[in-house]
Amino acid sequence: MQEQHMARESKAKTATKGGSRPESGGKSTGKTPAPSQQAPGGYDILFKGDNIELLRGTIRHHIMSFQGRDPDRAGNEDSYRALSYTLRDALMYKWIKGQKSLYAQARKRVYYLSMEFLVGRSLTNAVINLGMQEPLHQALKTLGTDLEELQSCEEDAALGNGGLGRLAACFLDSIATMGIPAYGYGILYDYGIFHQSIVDGCQVETPDSWLRTGSPWLYERSHFMYPVQFGGRVHSYIDQEGRYRSRWVDTNIVMAMACDMLVPGFRNDHVINMRLWRAKASRELDLESFNAGDYVSAVESKVQSETISKVLYPSDDIAEGQLLRLRQQYFFVAATLQDVMRRYRKTNVHFEDFPNQVAIQLNDTHPAIAIPELMRLLLDVEGQSWELAWDVCVKTFAYTNHTLMPEALETWSVDMFGSLLPRHLEIIYEINRRFLLEVAERYPGNLRRIQEMSLIEEGPVRKIRMANLAIIGSHSINGVAELHTKLLTEHLFRNFYEMYPERFNAKTNGITPRRWLLCCNQELARLIGEKIGMDWATDLDKLRALEAFADDPEFRQRWREIKRLNKEKLAAIIKKRCNGLEVDPDSLFDIQVKRIHQYKRQLLNVLHVIRLYQHFVAHPESTRPARTVIFAGKAAPSYQRAKLIVRLINSVAGVINRDPRVAGRLRVAFIPNYGVSLAERIIPAADLSEQISTAGTEASGTGNMKFALNGALTIGTLDGANVEIRQEVGAENIFIFGMTAQEVESEKRIKSRKPIQIYEQNPTVRAIVDAIAQGAFSDGDRELFRPLVDDLMSENDPYLLLLDLESYLTCQDMVGEIYGDQDAWTKKSILNVARMGKFSSDRTIRQYAEEIWGIRVE
């Protein structure tokens, strides 16, 4: 097996040689030159506003040559693909020019490693960033269709699940817009986490087969294919110079094939790419088994190998799922580092300069196996010394942490890890041995510190602590908000901070204003542009100029009209997706959309909904504003509490929406299958943004930024980036409730108030809890939601729902009062947008580039 592996590796290296030529060419879903490529100036001339006929002709050409259809008889699906190919070719034209320039300048490159890239629809992004809305509108009109219809034909790329992946997508947009030489690396999943339906109030998961008809945005790079090893054993020996060496032998091989998806910068010539790896079998067919009639065995190896890139986040509540996740992580890391090495080797012989040419950012701990993998390549393949290899690793890697909860820090069983990656386990042990010697020297006699900082967690099942590995092997460790970083250094990673204080830093998350205002809320973007120009799209601080219009009655009226238009559009979506449910666009749209998790406290929101319901029933004369409460989000398939919360939301919605006593006053909607494209319709329609996690649990959040940038007011705790949003927009323009992170920690220790005391002392709280416990939302079944009631009443509730409920209810009362004064509300909405400049991902990426990656941004 080792000889076969070396032969394949040699073949792969030979196939990818090419001096300093750019990485162009390769297999695509279709590559016939379009007529526009023959025009002087290439694609530059195609995208000038007076070339409508040329653009129309190119789209028709792609319908015929790529789709094999008569352009005069093509439908929207064919036109969507033809338009995508047209724009993709333009991006490739720009990308090739950029790659030539990069090689000529020998610039340092950034490699952003992430298990998720939640990019949404590529057509929408390409049109906006290329500045093609108007010419495309005219060209498509002559073809009998329009851009919005074609955009709806595209499936969301199911390459991520939540904030981690959406942040990565925003970062790539900013990297491209700012002209930073970089690549995103991940996995090309055939299936997303799942497609969510709601049946009888319950979440039902079905496969999310987003690639079932292929994607016109992907280039298959079959000439970039690398062997990835698993299993086997380690052969150790002493070389001719008396040095200890190892070889990883008798391994199983899976091939990693590169697939590229291009990411354009905003109105510039800079295009970067996501390189996503697809698993391929090292051999397609076992001919001996086939000829013997064992047809299943003949393809078994192929099926097992290619399972690696099938599904995003296989369930980890069984050993097989855990093993597959580990295989996924190593698979994409191993392929990525071979690609990095290939690119570095084109112009470099020695490795002392590697950190000056290469920066690798680890997006959470999922890619942390890259540290021992780079060590393996430097030690075993390149023959470097341990000291040089480790110095190169630490200077090359940087680690972004995304969690404050110890139980969420990734660990792997030593036995599982060792069976799959035996050489890497040896390297991790050696890293740990040397590191603990350093700890013992710095803190003599402190055994507890040694145990806590060790890469190996001792216990009944010995585990590898991947966060500890990422910290030890990186020169930079950053949190994603000021509060998050403070809590990391004071609590979660305090020992490491005390040892390496210079490595820790804060990089508050951001969002791209192109996708999350210019694209998703075009009417509002147009209004803003009329008043202050469009420079804010690349310099979000320029939104400050909007403050001058906050008291202008005419401007406020236009602002409200746009908000209502967005609410009407969302109301139509709710009617279509929620069994004909009709909601009032004039009601307060109160929205919480995010992954369903106990710490995000959707349950707290439901408690307020029940209180509102009880109030309106008891007080039909109430003057409180009508409210539509909207939820969306997915619960992990194995997360039973989260799925029960989804059922409670839908059960409460069912009772309220059928009750004529609250008709016109209160409606509740759970919109299924939340994703990027749905978020682009929901967020512009929000009046109120629910960001209500228990203080000290949310690392940052980016949904809070998207809502505020689109004019929603935030109700939230002082958690994550909410703290900085309040600092920017002003305490009078945000609704803050509940305990601080410090108070939460103190309360967990001393338990000054217990849930039972709050329940007994506050009749409103008691009525809410009793309604759930006594079956008011479960047809009299008192057992269905009993686990949630028990959680609420437990003095060990880690999320402290009842302890924050009273403050939350009071704050919601204030929301209702202020919403009743539409001028006051609109002014706060305008000021929220005007003061969101800090939360651009452009600012975040500039800080990463200049303070972590060592790259100067022009």
MARPAVEX-34693 format. One line per 3 residues: number of its first residue (from 0); for each residue x, y, z of C-alpha. Coordinates in steps of 0.1 Angstrom, whole numbers, padded with zeros to 4 digits. Example, Ala and Ser with C-alpha at 12.3 -4.5 7.8 and 13.67 -1.06 7.14 Angstrom:
<nodes>
0> 0123 -0045 0078  0137 -0011 0071
</nodes>
This chain:
<nodes>
0> 0000 0000 0000  0028 0024 0008  0044 0019 -0026
3> 0011 0025 -0043  0006 0057 -0022  0041 0070 -0032
6> 0033 0063 -0068  0000 0081 -0067  0017 0110 -0048
9> 0044 0112 -0074  0018 0112 -0102  -0002 0139 -0085
12> 0029 0161 -0081  0038 0155 -0118  0003 0164 -0129
15> 0003 0197 -0110  0038 0209 -0120  0039 0241 -0140
18> 0064 0266 -0127  0047 0298 -0119  0017 0294 -0143
21> -0017 0302 -0128  -0041 0275 -0117  -0063 0277 -0147
24> -0081 0251 -0168  -0094 0218 -0157  -0127 0200 -0161
27> -0158 0221 -0157  -0195 0215 -0161  -0190 0228 -0196
30> -0164 0250 -0212  -0172 0262 -0247  -0158 0296 -0255
33> -0186 0322 -0257  -0186 0347 -0285  -0179 0375 -0261
36> -0145 0360 -0253  -0135 0368 -0289  -0143 0405 -0284
39> -0115 0430 -0279  -0108 0433 -0243  -0123 0400 -0234
42> -0151 0401 -0209  -0144 0437 -0199  -0163 0449 -0230
45> -0192 0426 -0223  -0200 0443 -0190  -0202 0478 -0201
48> -0237 0492 -0200  -0241 0498 -0237  -0234 0461 -0246
51> -0269 0448 -0240  -0271 0430 -0273  -0237 0413 -0268
54> -0248 0402 -0233  -0281 0389 -0246  -0263 0370 -0274
57> -0238 0354 -0249  -0267 0342 -0227  -0284 0327 -0258
60> -0251 0311 -0268  -0248 0294 -0234  -0284 0281 -0236
63> -0275 0264 -0268  -0239 0252 -0262  -0241 0244 -0225
66> -0278 0234 -0221  -0283 0219 -0256  -0316 0238 -0259
69> -0331 0260 -0285  -0328 0295 -0270  -0362 0304 -0284
72> -0378 0276 -0264  -0358 0277 -0232  -0374 0280 -0198
75> -0362 0298 -0166  -0340 0269 -0155  -0321 0269 -0187
78> -0318 0307 -0187  -0306 0307 -0151  -0278 0282 -0160
81> -0269 0301 -0191  -0267 0334 -0172  -0246 0317 -0144
84> -0222 0304 -0170  -0219 0338 -0185  -0211 0354 -0152
87> -0188 0326 -0141  -0168 0329 -0173  -0164 0366 -0165
90> -0152 0358 -0130  -0127 0332 -0144  -0113 0359 -0168
93> -0107 0382 -0138  -0093 0353 -0117  -0067 0342 -0142
96> -0055 0378 -0145  -0053 0381 -0108  -0034 0348 -0104
99> -0008 0359 -0129  -0003 0391 -0109  0001 0372 -0076
102> 0028 0349 -0090  0046 0379 -0105  0046 0398 -0072
105> 0053 0367 -0050  0028 0380 -0025  0021 0362 0008
108> -0011 0342 0007  -0038 0334 0032  -0055 0301 0035
111> -0088 0302 0054  -0097 0267 0066  -0133 0261 0076
114> -0157 0231 0077  -0185 0255 0066  -0190 0282 0040
117> -0227 0292 0040  -0226 0313 0008  -0262 0312 -0002
120> -0269 0319 -0039  -0239 0327 -0061  -0259 0344 -0089
123> -0272 0371 -0066  -0238 0378 -0052  -0221 0379 -0087
126> -0247 0403 -0101  -0243 0427 -0072  -0205 0426 -0070
129> -0201 0429 -0108  -0225 0458 -0109  -0246 0441 -0135
132> -0282 0447 -0123  -0292 0472 -0149  -0277 0457 -0181
135> -0289 0423 -0170  -0324 0436 -0164  -0325 0450 -0199
138> -0309 0419 -0216  -0332 0395 -0197  -0362 0416 -0206
141> -0355 0410 -0243  -0353 0373 -0235  -0388 0373 -0219
144> -0377 0368 -0183  -0363 0388 -0153  -0335 0385 -0128
147> -0357 0377 -0098  -0373 0348 -0115  -0339 0334 -0125
150> -0324 0339 -0090  -0352 0318 -0075  -0341 0288 -0097
153> -0308 0285 -0077  -0305 0262 -0047  -0287 0276 -0017
156> -0253 0260 -0016  -0256 0236 0014  -0220 0240 0026
159> -0228 0252 0061  -0254 0254 0089  -0251 0285 0110
162> -0231 0315 0121  -0197 0298 0116  -0203 0292 0079
165> -0220 0325 0073  -0191 0344 0089  -0167 0325 0067
168> -0187 0335 0036  -0187 0372 0047  -0150 0370 0052
171> -0143 0357 0017  -0165 0385 0003  -0144 0411 0022
174> -0111 0394 0013  -0120 0396 -0024  -0133 0432 -0021
177> -0101 0443 -0003  -0078 0426 -0028  -0061 0402 -0003
180> -0045 0371 -0019  -0064 0343 -0002  -0082 0310 -0006
183> -0110 0294 0013  -0106 0257 0018  -0134 0233 0029
186> -0154 0202 0017  -0179 0200 -0011  -0208 0183 0006
189> -0232 0165 -0016  -0259 0170 0010  -0264 0198 0035
192> -0273 0192 0072  -0309 0184 0062  -0341 0199 0047
195> -0365 0208 0074  -0402 0203 0073  -0428 0208 0100
198> -0453 0180 0103  -0479 0180 0131  -0457 0206 0148
201> -0426 0184 0147  -0394 0189 0129  -0389 0163 0101
204> -0356 0159 0084  -0351 0148 0048  -0319 0149 0027
207> -0308 0183 0014  -0296 0173 -0020  -0286 0207 -0033
210> -0263 0192 -0060  -0288 0167 -0075  -0288 0186 -0108
213> -0253 0200 -0105  -0242 0236 -0100  -0231 0259 -0128
216> -0208 0277 -0103  -0184 0248 -0097  -0153 0240 -0116
219> -0141 0204 -0112  -0103 0204 -0111  -0096 0168 -0118
222> -0059 0175 -0123  -0057 0187 -0087  -0062 0153 -0070
225> -0043 0143 -0039  -0040 0110 -0020  -0052 0112 0017
228> -0041 0083 0039  -0060 0066 0068  -0052 0038 0091
231> -0020 0018 0086  0010 0018 0109  0041 0038 0117
234> 0075 0025 0106  0103 0043 0126  0140 0042 0118
237> 0173 0060 0122  0185 0077 0090  0221 0079 0078
240> 0227 0111 0098  0216 0094 0130  0182 0112 0132
243> 0150 0096 0143  0126 0093 0113  0091 0078 0107
246> 0071 0066 0077  0034 0061 0077  0028 0028 0058
249> 0002 0002 0049  -0025 0029 0047  -0058 0031 0030
252> -0060 0058 0003  -0088 0082 -0005  -0084 0107 -0033
255> -0093 0144 -0028  -0104 0162 -0059  -0105 0200 -0060
258> -0137 0218 -0070  -0135 0256 -0072  -0162 0282 -0066
261> -0152 0317 -0075  -0159 0347 -0051  -0158 0382 -0067
264> -0148 0414 -0050  -0171 0443 -0051  -0168 0463 -0083
267> -0131 0455 -0087  -0110 0430 -0107  -0101 0408 -0077
270> -0116 0373 -0076  -0107 0346 -0051  -0118 0310 -0049
273> -0131 0285 -0025  -0114 0252 -0031  -0137 0225 -0019
276> -0126 0189 -0018  -0147 0160 -0030  -0138 0125 -0020
279> -0130 0100 -0047  -0121 0063 -0045  -0085 0054 -0053
282> -0100 0027 -0075  -0134 0027 -0090  -0140 -0010 -0092
285> -0126 -0042 -0077  -0125 -0062 -0110  -0117 -0095 -0092
288> -0149 -0093 -0071  -0169 -0081 -0101  -0158 -0110 -0122
291> -0167 -0134 -0094  -0202 -0121 -0093  -0199 -0102 -0061
294> -0211 -0069 -0075  -0217 -0052 -0041  -0181 -0059 -0029
297> -0168 -0047 -0063  -0179 -0011 -0055  -0178 -0012 -0017
300> -0145 0005 -0014  -0156 0033 -0038  -0188 0039 -0018
303> -0170 0039 0016  -0143 0063 0003  -0167 0088 -0012
306> -0190 0089 0019  -0164 0113 0034  -0178 0143 0014
309> -0214 0132 0013  -0230 0149 0043  -0224 0180 0064
312> -0221 0171 0101  -0230 0134 0103  -0247 0127 0136
315> -0221 0123 0163  -0242 0105 0189  -0230 0072 0175
318> -0194 0060 0171  -0197 0057 0133  -0208 0093 0130
321> -0179 0104 0152  -0154 0085 0131  -0168 0100 0099
324> -0165 0135 0113  -0129 0129 0121  -0123 0114 0087
327> -0139 0145 0071  -0117 0169 0091  -0084 0152 0083
330> -0095 0146 0047  -0099 0183 0039  -0069 0194 0060
333> -0045 0168 0044  -0056 0177 0008  -0054 0215 0016
336> -0018 0213 0030  -0007 0192 0000  -0021 0220 -0022
339> -0004 0247 -0001  0029 0228 -0003  0026 0224 -0041
342> 0020 0262 -0045  0049 0271 -0021  0073 0246 -0038
345> 0068 0264 -0071  0091 0292 -0061  0107 0280 -0028
348> 0132 0254 -0019  0138 0259 0019  0111 0262 0046
351> 0126 0290 0068  0106 0315 0047  0073 0295 0048
354> 0056 0317 0074  0065 0348 0054  0047 0333 0024
357> 0019 0314 0040  -0007 0323 0067  -0033 0296 0077
360> -0063 0306 0097  -0082 0279 0115  -0119 0287 0117
363> -0127 0270 0150  -0111 0237 0160  -0124 0216 0131
366> -0092 0221 0111  -0069 0219 0141  -0055 0186 0128
369> -0037 0208 0103  -0010 0214 0130  0002 0178 0134
372> -0003 0173 0096  0020 0202 0087  0045 0188 0113
375> 0042 0154 0096  0049 0168 0062  0078 0189 0073
378> 0093 0160 0094  0086 0129 0074  0083 0142 0038
381> 0106 0172 0038  0131 0159 0063  0132 0190 0085
384> 0142 0191 0121  0116 0191 0149  0128 0226 0160
387> 0125 0242 0126  0092 0224 0119  0076 0235 0151
390> 0088 0271 0147  0073 0272 0112  0040 0258 0125
393> 0035 0283 0153  0044 0312 0130  0021 0300 0103
396> -0011 0290 0121  -0037 0313 0138  -0068 0300 0156
399> -0103 0316 0159  -0123 0304 0188  -0161 0304 0185
402> -0174 0291 0218  -0175 0299 0255  -0190 0266 0266
405> -0165 0240 0278  -0187 0211 0267  -0186 0225 0232
408> -0148 0223 0229  -0139 0195 0205  -0122 0164 0218
411> -0114 0130 0202  -0110 0096 0217  -0073 0087 0218
414> -0081 0052 0206  -0102 0063 0177  -0077 0090 0167
417> -0048 0066 0169  -0065 0039 0148  -0073 0064 0121
420> -0042 0086 0123  -0014 0068 0141  0014 0090 0130
423> -0004 0121 0140  -0011 0107 0175  0027 0102 0179
426> 0033 0138 0169  0006 0151 0193  0022 0131 0221
429> 0056 0146 0213  0041 0181 0211  0025 0175 0245
432> 0056 0161 0261  0077 0192 0251  0049 0216 0260
435> 0044 0201 0295  0081 0204 0302  0078 0241 0294
438> 0047 0244 0317  0065 0225 0345  0095 0248 0342
441> 0073 0279 0343  0050 0267 0371  0070 0242 0391
444> 0050 0218 0413  0016 0229 0398  0002 0196 0388
447> -0033 0209 0384  -0022 0234 0358  -0003 0207 0340
450> -0034 0185 0339  -0056 0213 0327  -0032 0224 0300
453> -0023 0190 0287  -0033 0181 0252  -0046 0148 0267
456> -0076 0147 0289  -0072 0118 0313  -0102 0098 0323
459> -0121 0066 0317  -0118 0075 0280  -0086 0094 0272
462> -0093 0123 0248  -0073 0147 0227  -0082 0184 0235
465> -0083 0200 0201  -0086 0236 0214  -0055 0231 0235
468> -0037 0219 0204  -0049 0249 0184  -0037 0273 0211
471> -0002 0256 0215  0003 0254 0178  -0007 0290 0168
474> 0009 0324 0172  -0025 0341 0174  -0057 0331 0193
477> -0086 0354 0188  -0121 0357 0202  -0149 0371 0180
480> -0161 0399 0202  -0146 0420 0230  -0167 0403 0257
483> -0160 0369 0242  -0122 0374 0243  -0124 0388 0278
486> -0142 0357 0290  -0118 0334 0271  -0088 0350 0288
489> -0104 0352 0323  -0120 0318 0324  -0120 0292 0296
492> -0083 0296 0285  -0070 0315 0315  -0040 0292 0320
495> -0029 0296 0284  -0035 0334 0285  -0012 0337 0315
498> 0015 0317 0297  0011 0333 0263  -0006 0367 0268
501> 0008 0381 0236  -0010 0355 0215  -0046 0365 0225
504> -0065 0392 0208  -0101 0403 0200  -0115 0405 0164
507> -0151 0414 0166  -0171 0397 0139  -0186 0416 0110
510> -0209 0412 0081  -0206 0422 0044  -0228 0452 0037
513> -0230 0441 0000  -0250 0409 0008  -0267 0421 0039
516> -0280 0455 0028  -0272 0464 -0008  -0284 0430 -0021
519> -0311 0418 0004  -0327 0452 0009  -0324 0470 -0024
522> -0351 0496 -0018  -0336 0507 0015  -0301 0508 -0001
525> -0314 0529 -0029  -0330 0554 -0004  -0297 0556 0015
528> -0278 0561 -0018  -0301 0590 -0028  -0292 0608 0005
531> -0255 0600 0011  -0242 0583 -0020  -0231 0547 -0023
534> -0195 0548 -0009  -0209 0531 0023  -0209 0498 0004
537> -0172 0496 0009  -0168 0520 0038  -0197 0513 0062
540> -0187 0541 0085  -0201 0565 0059  -0236 0555 0071
543> -0230 0580 0099  -0242 0607 0075  -0277 0592 0078
546> -0280 0607 0113  -0287 0641 0097  -0320 0627 0083
549> -0333 0610 0115  -0355 0639 0123  -0367 0646 0087
552> -0404 0637 0085  -0404 0630 0048  -0373 0607 0051
555> -0389 0589 0081  -0420 0583 0061  -0401 0568 0031
558> -0382 0547 0056  -0414 0533 0070  -0429 0526 0035
561> -0399 0505 0026  -0401 0486 0059  -0438 0479 0052
564> -0431 0468 0017  -0405 0443 0031  -0431 0431 0056
567> -0457 0426 0029  -0432 0404 0010  -0425 0383 0041
570> -0462 0380 0048  -0466 0364 0014  -0438 0339 0022
573> -0454 0331 0055  -0488 0325 0038  -0471 0302 0012
576> -0449 0282 0036  -0470 0281 0068  -0503 0265 0056
579> -0520 0297 0045  -0513 0317 0077  -0521 0353 0071
582> -0503 0380 0091  -0508 0417 0093  -0479 0438 0078
585> -0490 0467 0101  -0483 0446 0132  -0449 0446 0150
588> -0428 0419 0133  -0409 0404 0163  -0383 0379 0149
591> -0359 0353 0162  -0342 0333 0135  -0311 0312 0143
594> -0301 0276 0151  -0324 0261 0177  -0304 0257 0209
597> -0312 0260 0246  -0286 0287 0252  -0301 0308 0224
600> -0333 0307 0245  -0361 0304 0219  -0380 0290 0249
603> -0377 0324 0267  -0393 0340 0236  -0422 0314 0237
606> -0428 0323 0274  -0433 0359 0264  -0456 0349 0235
609> -0478 0330 0260  -0479 0360 0283  -0490 0382 0254
612> -0517 0357 0245  -0530 0356 0281  -0530 0393 0282
615> -0550 0398 0250  -0575 0372 0261  -0579 0387 0295
618> -0579 0423 0283  -0596 0426 0249  -0596 0464 0254
621> -0558 0465 0255  -0541 0492 0235  -0509 0472 0231
624> -0498 0471 0195  -0506 0440 0175  -0476 0416 0171
627> -0465 0389 0147  -0439 0367 0163  -0417 0348 0138
630> -0394 0319 0144  -0371 0300 0121  -0341 0277 0126
633> -0331 0241 0126  -0325 0218 0156  -0298 0192 0153
636> -0314 0158 0145  -0301 0142 0177  -0308 0173 0200
639> -0341 0162 0215  -0346 0192 0238  -0342 0216 0209
642> -0367 0195 0188  -0391 0196 0217  -0388 0234 0217
645> -0396 0235 0180  -0427 0214 0188  -0437 0238 0216
648> -0434 0268 0193  -0456 0252 0168  -0481 0240 0194
651> -0484 0275 0209  -0487 0289 0174  -0515 0265 0166
654> -0536 0275 0196  -0531 0312 0192  -0536 0313 0154
657> -0569 0295 0158  -0583 0316 0186  -0607 0343 0173
660> -0603 0363 0205  -0568 0374 0195  -0574 0377 0157
663> -0558 0408 0145  -0538 0411 0177  -0514 0382 0178
666> -0500 0357 0153  -0471 0332 0156  -0453 0317 0126
669> -0425 0291 0124  -0411 0293 0089  -0395 0259 0080
672> -0361 0253 0064  -0342 0284 0074  -0313 0293 0052
675> -0294 0322 0037  -0319 0330 0009  -0348 0329 0034
678> -0328 0351 0058  -0324 0377 0030  -0362 0380 0029
681> -0368 0378 0067  -0342 0402 0080  -0353 0434 0060
684> -0389 0429 0073  -0380 0428 0110  -0391 0455 0134
687> -0376 0437 0165  -0346 0415 0166  -0344 0389 0193
690> -0309 0383 0206  -0316 0368 0240  -0290 0342 0248
693> -0279 0338 0284  -0251 0363 0290  -0217 0347 0287
696> -0228 0319 0262  -0229 0335 0228  -0194 0342 0214
699> -0205 0371 0192  -0235 0366 0168  -0238 0381 0134
702> -0276 0379 0130  -0277 0408 0155  -0256 0429 0131
705> -0277 0420 0100  -0309 0429 0117  -0296 0462 0130
708> -0281 0471 0096  -0315 0466 0081  -0333 0489 0106
711> -0345 0464 0132  -0342 0474 0169  -0326 0448 0191
714> -0339 0433 0223  -0312 0413 0239  -0289 0405 0268
717> -0254 0419 0272  -0239 0389 0255  -0215 0386 0226
720> -0215 0415 0202  -0247 0429 0217  -0224 0447 0241
723> -0206 0465 0213  -0238 0472 0194  -0251 0490 0224
726> -0219 0510 0226  -0222 0520 0190  -0260 0527 0186
729> -0265 0542 0221  -0282 0526 0251  -0314 0546 0242
732> -0317 0528 0208  -0315 0492 0220  -0336 0472 0245
735> -0313 0455 0270  -0325 0432 0298  -0313 0404 0321
738> -0281 0396 0340  -0246 0404 0328  -0221 0376 0322
741> -0205 0383 0356  -0239 0382 0373  -0247 0349 0356
744> -0215 0333 0369  -0222 0346 0404  -0258 0334 0403
747> -0247 0299 0392  -0224 0297 0423  -0246 0312 0450
750> -0281 0306 0437  -0296 0337 0454  -0329 0332 0437
753> -0344 0299 0427  -0369 0293 0399  -0395 0280 0424
756> -0393 0312 0443  -0400 0333 0412  -0428 0310 0402
759> -0445 0313 0436  -0440 0350 0440  -0449 0362 0405
762> -0485 0354 0393  -0476 0363 0357  -0448 0338 0356
765> -0469 0312 0374  -0497 0316 0348  -0472 0311 0319
768> -0456 0280 0333  -0489 0265 0344  -0503 0269 0309
771> -0476 0247 0295  -0476 0222 0324  -0513 0218 0324
774> -0515 0210 0287  -0530 0242 0274  -0509 0238 0242
777> -0509 0200 0240  -0546 0191 0240  -0545 0185 0277
780> -0514 0162 0276  -0495 0172 0307  -0465 0150 0299
783> -0456 0161 0264  -0438 0193 0274  -0430 0181 0310
786> -0392 0180 0302  -0392 0217 0293  -0412 0226 0324
789> -0388 0206 0346  -0359 0225 0330  -0375 0258 0337
792> -0381 0249 0373  -0347 0234 0380  -0324 0254 0402
795> -0296 0239 0381  -0309 0253 0348  -0277 0265 0332
798> -0295 0290 0310  -0314 0308 0339  -0346 0313 0319
801> -0369 0321 0348  -0343 0343 0365  -0342 0365 0334
804> -0379 0362 0325  -0392 0391 0346  -0367 0415 0332
807> -0375 0403 0297  -0412 0408 0301  -0407 0443 0314
810> -0384 0451 0285  -0410 0437 0261  -0436 0461 0276
813> -0412 0490 0268  -0409 0477 0232  -0447 0478 0228
816> -0449 0513 0242  -0422 0528 0220  -0436 0510 0189
819> -0468 0528 0195  -0450 0560 0187  -0440 0554 0151
822> -0419 0585 0147  -0399 0577 0178  -0394 0541 0166
825> -0384 0551 0131  -0358 0575 0144  -0343 0548 0165
828> -0343 0525 0134  -0325 0551 0113  -0299 0557 0140
831> -0293 0519 0143  -0284 0517 0106  -0264 0549 0107
834> -0242 0536 0136  -0234 0501 0123  -0201 0511 0106
837> -0180 0491 0131  -0197 0458 0121  -0185 0455 0086
840> -0166 0424 0078  -0142 0447 0058  -0131 0461 0091
843> -0127 0427 0107  -0107 0414 0077  -0084 0444 0077
846> -0076 0437 0114  -0070 0400 0106  -0047 0409 0077
849> -0026 0436 0094  -0025 0422 0130  -0025 0384 0124
852> -0015 0376 0088  0011 0402 0084  -0004 0416 0052
855> -0008 0453 0045  -0041 0463 0030  -0041 0492 0006
</nodes>
